[in-house]
């Protein structure tokens, strides 16, 4: 998967921050209609 991360505050879920992990997890939960826990094997810093 590739994404443009300039509008996120990094990959990992954080309180009060917009993260890639939260967005992808929410999309998968919606798609599969069940709670979905996403685990990343890599991280990125904000703005990358």
N, CA, C and O atoms as a Tinker XYZ file with bonds, in Angstrom:
   192  protein
     1  N      0.838000   -1.151000    0.000000    73     2
     2  CA     0.000000    0.000000    0.000000    64     1     3
     3  C      0.899000    1.233000    0.000000    63     2     4     5
     4  O      1.932000    1.257000    0.668000    81     3
     5  N      0.507000    2.231000   -0.735000    73     3     6
     6  CA     1.216000    3.511000   -0.750000    64     5     7
     7  C      0.222000    4.620000   -0.425000    63     6     8     9
     8  O     -0.966000    4.506000   -0.723000    81     7
     9  N      0.705000    5.668000    0.173000    73     7    10
    10  CA    -0.157000    6.808000    0.503000    64     9    11
    11  C      0.684000    8.060000    0.604000    63    10    12    13
    12  O      1.893000    7.998000    0.824000    81    11
    13  N      0.045000    9.176000    0.443000    73    11    14
    14  CA     0.698000   10.466000    0.642000    64    13    15
    15  C      0.405000   10.876000    2.078000    63    14    16    17
    16  O     -0.749000   11.118000    2.431000    81    15
    17  N      1.433000   10.955000    2.900000    73    15    18
    18  CA     1.249000   11.153000    4.331000    64    17    19
    19  C      1.302000   12.578000    4.826000    63    18    20    21
    20  O      1.384000   12.808000    6.033000    81    19
    21  N      1.259000   13.542000    3.924000    73    19    22
    22  CA     1.423000   14.932000    4.359000    64    21    23
    23  C      0.293000   15.442000    5.242000    63    22    24    25
    24  O      0.490000   16.410000    5.977000    81    23
    25  N     -0.879000   14.825000    5.195000    73    23    26
    26  CA    -2.010000   15.288000    6.004000    64    25    27
    27  C     -2.203000   14.461000    7.277000    63    26    28    29
    28  O     -3.225000   14.595000    7.950000    81    27
    29  N     -1.236000   13.615000    7.610000    73    27    30
    30  CA    -1.319000   12.761000    8.785000    64    29    31
    31  C     -0.194000   13.094000    9.754000    63    30    32    33
    32  O      0.843000   13.628000    9.361000    81    31
    33  N     -0.412000   12.773000   11.024000    73    31    34
    34  CA     0.615000   12.994000   12.048000    64    33    35
    35  C      1.354000   11.691000   12.334000    63    34    36    37
    36  O      1.570000   11.343000   13.495000    81    35
    37  N      1.739000   10.975000   11.295000    73    35    38
    38  CA     2.452000    9.716000   11.423000    64    37    39
    39  C      1.546000    8.519000   11.203000    63    38    40    41
    40  O      0.362000    8.675000   10.904000    81    39
    41  N      2.095000    7.335000   11.348000    73    39    42
    42  CA     1.346000    6.096000   11.119000    64    41    43
    43  C      0.564000    5.672000   12.349000    63    42    44    45
    44  O     -0.622000    5.363000   12.245000    81    43
    45  N      1.193000    5.651000   13.495000    73    43    46
    46  CA     0.638000    5.080000   14.716000    64    45    47
    47  C     -0.516000    5.907000   15.279000    63    46    48    49
    48  O     -0.480000    7.138000   15.262000    81    47
    49  N     -1.548000    5.207000   15.780000    73    47    50
    50  CA    -2.692000    5.872000   16.401000    64    49    51
    51  C     -2.230000    6.644000   17.628000    63    50    52    53
    52  O     -1.500000    6.122000   18.470000    81    51
    53  N     -2.667000    7.898000   17.714000    73    51    54
    54  CA    -2.347000    8.773000   18.838000    64    53    55
    55  C     -3.610000    9.546000   19.213000    63    54    56    57
    56  O     -4.479000    9.783000   18.373000    81    55
    57  N     -3.700000    9.934000   20.476000    73    55    58
    58  CA    -4.816000   10.772000   20.895000    64    57    59
    59  C     -4.682000   12.132000   20.230000    63    58    60    61
    60  O     -3.583000   12.680000   20.141000    81    59
    61  N     -5.787000   12.670000   19.769000    73    59    62
    62  CA    -5.844000   14.006000   19.169000    64    61    63
    63  C     -4.921000   14.189000   17.968000    63    62    64    65
    64  O     -4.393000   15.281000   17.757000    81    63
    65  N     -4.721000   13.135000   17.180000    73    63    66
    66  CA    -3.892000   13.248000   15.980000    64    65    67
    67  C     -4.506000   12.403000   14.866000    63    66    68    69
    68  O     -5.083000   11.349000   15.129000    81    67
    69  N     -4.385000   12.855000   13.652000    73    67    70
    70  CA    -4.898000   12.176000   12.465000    64    69    71
    71  C     -3.819000   11.211000   11.971000    63    70    72    73
    72  O     -2.768000   11.653000   11.508000    81    71
    73  N     -4.065000    9.884000   12.064000    73    71    74
    74  CA    -3.026000    8.912000   11.721000    64    73    75
    75  C     -3.455000    7.976000   10.597000    63    74    76    77
    76  O     -4.644000    7.741000   10.378000    81    75
    77  N     -2.473000    7.455000    9.901000    73    75    78
    78  CA    -2.709000    6.496000    8.828000    64    77    79
    79  C     -3.324000    5.217000    9.392000    63    78    80    81
    80  O     -4.267000    4.683000    8.808000    81    79
    81  N     -2.815000    4.724000   10.503000    73    79    82
    82  CA    -3.313000    3.492000   11.107000    64    81    83
    83  C     -4.799000    3.605000   11.431000    63    82    84    85
    84  O     -5.557000    2.669000   11.177000    81    83
    85  N     -5.222000    4.727000   11.982000    73    83    86
    86  CA    -6.635000    4.923000   12.320000    64    85    87
    87  C     -7.503000    4.939000   11.069000    63    86    88    89
    88  O     -8.574000    4.332000   11.054000    81    87
    89  N     -7.061000    5.617000   10.030000    73    87    90
    90  CA    -7.834000    5.717000    8.789000    64    89    91
    91  C     -7.972000    4.360000    8.101000    63    90    92    93
    92  O     -9.065000    3.989000    7.674000    81    91
    93  N     -6.875000    3.624000    7.992000    73    91    94
    94  CA    -6.913000    2.321000    7.333000    64    93    95
    95  C     -7.736000    1.336000    8.162000    63    94    96    97
    96  O     -8.528000    0.573000    7.609000    81    95
    97  N     -7.558000    1.348000    9.468000    73    95    98
    98  CA    -8.344000    0.475000   10.342000    64    97    99
    99  C     -9.831000    0.748000   10.237000    63    98   100   101
   100  O    -10.631000   -0.187000   10.202000    81    99
   101  N    -10.216000    2.024000   10.186000    73    99   102
   102  CA   -11.632000    2.384000   10.053000    64   101   103
   103  C    -12.178000    1.938000    8.697000    63   102   104   105
   104  O    -13.299000    1.434000    8.618000    81   103
   105  N    -11.406000    2.118000    7.644000    73   103   106
   106  CA   -11.844000    1.699000    6.311000    64   105   107
   107  C    -12.041000    0.187000    6.246000    63   106   108   109
   108  O    -13.019000   -0.282000    5.663000    81   107
   109  N    -11.129000   -0.579000    6.833000    73   107   110
   110  CA   -11.263000   -2.039000    6.839000    64   109   111
   111  C    -12.444000   -2.484000    7.688000    63   110   112   113
   112  O    -13.137000   -3.435000    7.325000    81   111
   113  N    -12.685000   -1.821000    8.804000    73   111   114
   114  CA   -13.846000   -2.140000    9.643000    64   113   115
   115  C    -15.140000   -1.897000    8.879000    63   114   116   117
   116  O    -16.081000   -2.685000    8.977000    81   115
   117  N    -15.188000   -0.816000    8.126000    73   115   118
   118  CA   -16.368000   -0.512000    7.316000    64   117   119
   119  C    -16.532000   -1.543000    6.205000    63   118   120   121
   120  O    -17.636000   -2.035000    5.973000    81   119
   121  N    -15.452000   -1.870000    5.525000    73   119   122
   122  CA   -15.492000   -2.819000    4.417000    64   121   123
   123  C    -15.949000   -4.201000    4.867000    63   122   124   125
   124  O    -16.804000   -4.811000    4.223000    81   123
   125  N    -15.389000   -4.700000    5.963000    73   123   126
   126  CA   -15.695000   -6.047000    6.428000    64   125   127
   127  C    -16.835000   -6.095000    7.437000    63   126   128   129
   128  O    -17.248000   -7.176000    7.857000    81   127
   129  N    -17.347000   -4.928000    7.828000    73   127   130
   130  CA   -18.471000   -4.810000    8.764000    64   129   131
   131  C    -18.221000   -5.529000   10.081000    63   130   132   133
   132  O    -19.109000   -6.172000   10.639000    81   131
   133  N    -17.002000   -5.405000   10.558000    73   131   134
   134  CA   -16.616000   -5.986000   11.839000    64   133   135
   135  C    -15.430000   -5.187000   12.376000    63   134   136   137
   136  O    -14.661000   -4.631000   11.591000    81   135
   137  N    -15.270000   -5.121000   13.685000    73   135   138
   138  CA   -14.105000   -4.406000   14.222000    64   137   139
   139  C    -12.810000   -5.005000   13.666000    63   138   140   141
   140  O    -12.677000   -6.223000   13.552000    81   139
   141  N    -11.889000   -4.161000   13.332000    73   139   142
   142  CA   -10.656000   -4.598000   12.698000    64   141   143
   143  C     -9.484000   -3.932000   13.392000    63   142   144   145
   144  O     -9.456000   -2.709000   13.525000    81   143
   145  N     -8.512000   -4.722000   13.836000    73   143   146
   146  CA    -7.316000   -4.181000   14.476000    64   145   147
   147  C     -6.152000   -4.275000   13.500000    63   146   148   149
   148  O     -5.800000   -5.361000   13.041000    81   147
   149  N     -5.569000   -3.148000   13.192000    73   147   150
   150  CA    -4.477000   -3.082000   12.234000    64   149   151
   151  C     -3.146000   -3.001000   12.970000    63   150   152   153
   152  O     -2.985000   -2.201000   13.892000    81   151
   153  N     -2.199000   -3.831000   12.559000    73   151   154
   154  CA    -0.850000   -3.790000   13.111000    64   153   155
   155  C      0.114000   -3.474000   11.982000    63   154   156   157
   156  O      0.133000   -4.167000   10.964000    81   155
   157  N      0.904000   -2.444000   12.156000    73   155   158
   158  CA     1.859000   -2.054000   11.125000    64   157   159
   159  C      3.208000   -2.716000   11.343000    63   158   160   161
   160  O      3.598000   -3.000000   12.476000    81   159
   161  N      3.911000   -2.956000   10.255000    73   159   162
   162  CA     5.255000   -3.526000   10.357000    64   161   163
   163  C      6.319000   -2.456000   10.130000    63   162   164   165
   164  O      7.518000   -2.732000   10.148000    81   163
   165  N      5.857000   -1.250000    9.921000    73   163   166
   166  CA     6.755000   -0.130000    9.695000    64   165   167
   167  C      6.040000    1.139000   10.131000    63   166   168   169
   168  O      4.818000    1.147000   10.277000    81   167
   169  N      6.792000    2.205000   10.338000    73   167   170
   170  CA     6.191000    3.472000   10.732000    64   169   171
   171  C      6.766000    4.585000    9.876000    63   170   172   173
   172  O      7.809000    4.437000    9.240000    81   171
   173  N      6.065000    5.688000    9.879000    73   171   174
   174  CA     6.581000    6.885000    9.224000    64   173   175
   175  C      6.338000    8.080000   10.129000    63   174   176   177
   176  O      5.409000    8.073000   10.937000    81   175
   177  N      7.145000    9.074000   10.001000    73   175   178
   178  CA     6.981000   10.286000   10.792000    64   177   179
   179  C      5.996000   11.232000   10.120000    63   178   180   181
   180  O      5.688000   11.075000    8.938000    81   179
   181  N      5.513000   12.191000   10.852000    73   179   182
   182  CA     4.569000   13.170000   10.326000    64   181   183
   183  C      5.162000   13.897000    9.131000    63   182   184   185
   184  O      6.344000   14.240000    9.113000    81   183
   185  N      4.312000   14.124000    8.128000    73   183   186
   186  CA     4.708000   14.891000    6.965000    64   185   187
   187  C      5.485000   14.139000    5.904000    63   186   188   189
   188  O      5.932000   14.738000    4.925000    81   187
   189  N      5.654000   12.839000    6.080000    73   187   190
   190  CA     6.428000   12.052000    5.115000    64   189   191
   191  C      5.490000   11.381000    4.135000    63   190   192
   192  O      5.940000   10.669000    3.238000    81   191
